[in-house]
Amino acid sequence: MSAKTSIEDEDFVFENTPVSIIVNRNCPEIELAGLKIGPFQEGKEYEVRFWIAEELEKAGIARFREDELLDAVKLHKIHWKERVQSVKQISSLPEDFYPRLRRYLSNLREDAVKKPEKMKEYEKMSGLSRDIVDCRLKKIISLASTSAQTEQFLKSMTREERAIYERLHAIISGWRNKILKVGMKP
């Protein structure tokens, strides 16, 4: 399985994950892609799939609950935690961190296109995100190149990170075993 496939798979899972929304106005039952949702009552909280929540938000019917969204404050906290830990430690992230990060950056980019004054914020968050990814990737590569693996380290990784770790570990272990076959003909 390629890294692209695993990321696309995670995006599909994320799109269908239940999230909480708060309804902005009363709305009768709606049919979206053959799926009936609602009716909705203004001010009430409902749980719907992520892709439905996005459509309801675009239509002005609902908004995501604040704790459902990734923002600059949360990203700065993640960055700080990742940077203060040693190479042998990796902080725990929510399983859906990367799909949320991709959507957060995409929304910032769209805002920056519409409002050029937002470009600086997009560039800053994009750089911060790249730093988080690079920092975590270095730790994953380091762990994948050792023969010892700790269960806690693996538990702290997201599914995308575990997928890349498993591929790297298999490649490095296979290479190491071939190199260290002393006295054996190839």
C-alpha positions in Angstrom: 0.0 0.0 0.0 1.4 3.4 -1.0 1.6 6.4 1.4 -0.8 8.2 -0.9 -3.4 5.4 -0.6 -3.1 5.2 3.1 -3.6 9.0 3.3 -6.6 8.8 1.0 -8.0 6.0 3.0 -7.7 8.0 6.2 -9.3 11.0 4.6 -12.3 8.8 3.6 -12.6 7.5 7.1 -12.3 11.0 8.5 -15.0 12.4 6.1 -17.4 9.8 7.5 -16.5 10.3 11.2 -19.3 11.8 13.4 -18.7 15.4 14.6 -20.8 17.8 16.6 -22.4 20.8 15.1 -24.6 23.6 16.5 -27.5 24.6 14.3 -27.8 28.3 13.4 -31.4 28.2 12.3 -34.4 25.9 12.1 -34.2 23.7 9.1 -36.6 21.0 7.7 -35.4 17.5 6.8 -32.8 17.6 4.0 -31.7 14.9 1.5 -28.0 14.9 0.8 -26.6 12.3 -1.6 -29.6 10.1 -0.9 -29.2 10.4 2.9 -31.9 12.1 4.9 -30.8 14.4 7.7 -32.7 16.7 10.1 -35.0 18.3 10.8 -32.8 20.7 12.8 -33.8 23.1 15.5 -31.9 26.4 16.0 -29.4 26.4 18.9 -29.4 22.6 19.4 -26.4 20.4 19.0 -26.4 17.4 16.6 -23.9 14.7 15.6 -23.5 14.2 11.9 -20.7 12.9 9.6 -17.9 15.4 8.9 -18.8 15.8 5.2 -22.4 16.6 6.1 -21.3 19.1 8.7 -19.2 20.8 6.0 -22.2 21.1 3.7 -24.4 22.4 6.4 -21.8 25.0 7.3 -21.4 26.1 3.7 -25.2 26.5 3.5 -25.1 28.6 6.7 -27.4 26.1 8.5 -24.9 25.0 11.2 -21.4 25.5 12.5 -18.8 23.1 13.9 -18.5 23.0 17.7 -15.3 24.9 18.6 -13.5 21.8 20.0 -14.1 20.0 16.7 -11.8 22.4 14.8 -8.0 22.8 14.6 -6.8 26.3 15.1 -3.6 28.3 15.5 -3.6 28.0 19.3 -3.9 24.2 19.2 -1.3 24.0 16.5 1.2 26.1 18.5 0.6 23.8 21.5 1.3 20.7 19.4 4.4 22.3 18.0 5.7 23.3 21.4 5.2 19.8 22.9 6.9 18.1 19.9 9.9 20.4 20.0 10.6 20.0 23.8 10.6 16.3 23.7 13.7 14.2 22.9 14.1 12.3 19.7 13.1 9.2 21.6 9.7 10.7 22.6 6.7 11.6 20.5 3.6 13.3 21.8 0.2 11.7 21.3 -1.9 13.2 18.6 -5.6 12.6 17.9 -6.0 9.9 15.2 -7.6 12.4 12.9 -4.9 15.1 13.3 -3.6 15.0 9.7 -7.0 15.1 8.0 -7.9 18.0 10.2 -4.6 19.7 9.5 -5.0 19.4 5.8 -8.5 21.0 6.0 -7.3 23.7 8.3 -4.5 24.7 6.0 -6.8 24.5 3.0 -9.3 26.8 4.6 -6.5 29.2 5.5 -5.2 29.2 1.9 -8.8 29.8 0.6 -9.1 32.8 3.0 -5.7 34.1 1.9 -6.7 34.0 -1.7 -9.9 36.0 -0.9 -8.3 38.3 1.6 -4.5 38.9 0.8 -4.0 40.3 4.4 -4.6 36.6 5.6 -1.6 35.3 3.5 0.9 36.0 6.4 -1.2 33.8 8.8 -1.5 31.0 6.2 2.3 31.1 5.6 3.0 31.1 9.4 0.6 28.1 10.0 1.9 26.3 7.0 5.5 26.6 8.2 4.5 25.6 11.7 2.7 22.5 10.3 5.7 21.6 8.2 7.9 21.8 11.3 5.6 19.5 13.2 5.5 17.0 10.4 9.3 17.1 9.9 10.0 16.8 13.7 7.7 13.7 14.0 9.0 12.2 10.8 12.6 12.4 12.1 11.5 10.6 15.3 9.6 7.9 13.3 12.7 7.3 11.0 14.9 7.1 14.1 12.6 4.5 15.7 12.2 2.6 12.4 15.9 2.2 12.1 16.3 0.6 15.5 15.5 -3.0 16.3 13.7 -2.1 19.5 10.3 -0.6 19.3 8.3 0.6 22.3 4.5 0.0 22.4 4.0 3.5 23.9 5.8 5.1 21.0 3.6 3.3 18.5 0.4 4.2 20.5 1.3 7.9 20.2 1.5 7.8 16.4 -1.5 8.4 14.1 -2.5 5.7 11.6 -0.7 7.5 8.8 2.5 7.6 11.0 2.2 3.9 11.9 1.8 3.1 8.2 5.0 4.9 7.3 6.8 3.5 10.3 5.9 -0.1 9.4 7.1 0.4 5.8 10.3 2.0 6.8 11.0 -0.6 9.6 10.5 -3.5 7.1 12.8 -1.9 4.5 15.5 -1.1 7.0 15.3 -4.5 8.8 15.5 -6.3 5.4 18.4 -4.2 4.3 20.2 -4.7 7.7 19.6 -8.5 7.5 21.1 -8.7 4.0 24.1 -6.6 4.9 24.9 -8.6 8.0 24.7 -12.1 6.5 28.4 -12.7 7.2 30.1 -15.5 5.4 27.1 -16.3 3.3 27.2 -16.1 -0.5 24.7 -13.7 -2.0 
